[in-house]
Amino acid sequence: MEEMNQEILKVTGLKGDHILFIDDEEIGVWSGEEWAKGINLANETKTPQYQQALAVMHLNEYRWEIERGFRQYAWIQFCFFQEKGLLFANNRRSIDVLDENLATNVWLPGHRDIYTKMMHPEVREAREQEMEGLIAKIYEINKPVRRKITLRSTTP
């Protein structure tokens, strides 16, 4: 955190405790001494910028789930069907051969479902479009945003 994730907000000359608001959302309360040392906003999960980063992270995790399906489909093609002479056959025979090998290949049972879906070009195309939409959304929302920062004393 200290080496790679610093977003220090430092204010000197404050007496007593002050509440930090970002975009009118209350983030936390710190003493004048803490403000003088600097508050690392990267530690604060309530900030709008942290929430923005979470949205990007979750979208990217969802994108990765889709990509993992493509990787598993490729693994089945090149590490299983290729040696069976069924590379990209994507037909009933390939499913039959897959099923015949479920008991002897510990990896296949957990990936049969993804193959039976991804073997259809329409499914792969739709999943690719979904991934492209997620990537576009990530790039749309990952931009820096100007924020309104307000400090308010806890004593009137």
Residue pairs with C-beta under 8 A, 6 or more apart in sequence:
1 40
1 42
1 43
5 40
5 42
6 40
6 42
7 40
7 41
7 42
7 49
8 38
8 39
8 40
8 41
9 20
9 38
9 39
9 41
9 149
10 35
10 36
10 37
10 38
10 39
11 18
11 35
11 36
11 151
12 35
12 36
13 32
13 36
14 32
14 35
14 36
14 151
15 32
16 31
16 32
16 153
16 154
16 155
17 29
17 30
17 31
17 32
17 153
17 154
17 155
18 29
18 30
18 31
18 32
18 35
18 151
18 152
18 153
18 154
19 26
19 27
19 28
19 29
19 151
19 152
19 153
19 154
20 26
20 27
20 28
20 29
20 30
20 39
20 149
20 150
20 151
21 27
21 148
21 149
21 150
21 151
21 152
22 41
22 47
22 48
22 49
22 147
22 148
22 149
22 150
23 48
23 147
23 148
24 148
24 150
25 46
25 47
25 48
26 46
27 41
27 44
27 46
27 47
28 39
28 44
28 46
29 154
30 39
35 151
41 47
41 49
41 50
42 50
44 50
48 145
48 147
49 145
49 147
52 141
52 142
52 145
55 141
56 138
56 141
56 142
59 134
59 137
59 138
59 141
60 134
60 138
62 134
63 131
63 134
63 135
63 138
66 127
66 130
66 131
66 134
67 131
69 114
69 117
69 118
69 127
70 118
70 124
70 127
70 128
72 111
72 114
72 115
72 118
73 114
73 115
73 118
73 119
73 124
75 111
76 98
76 108
76 111
76 114
76 115
77 87
77 88
78 87
80 98
80 101
80 105
80 108
81 87
81 88
81 89
81 94
81 97
81 98
84 97
86 93
86 94
86 97
90 119
90 120
90 121
94 119
95 115
95 116
95 119
98 108
98 112
98 115
99 112
101 108
102 108
102 109
102 112
117 123
118 124
118 127
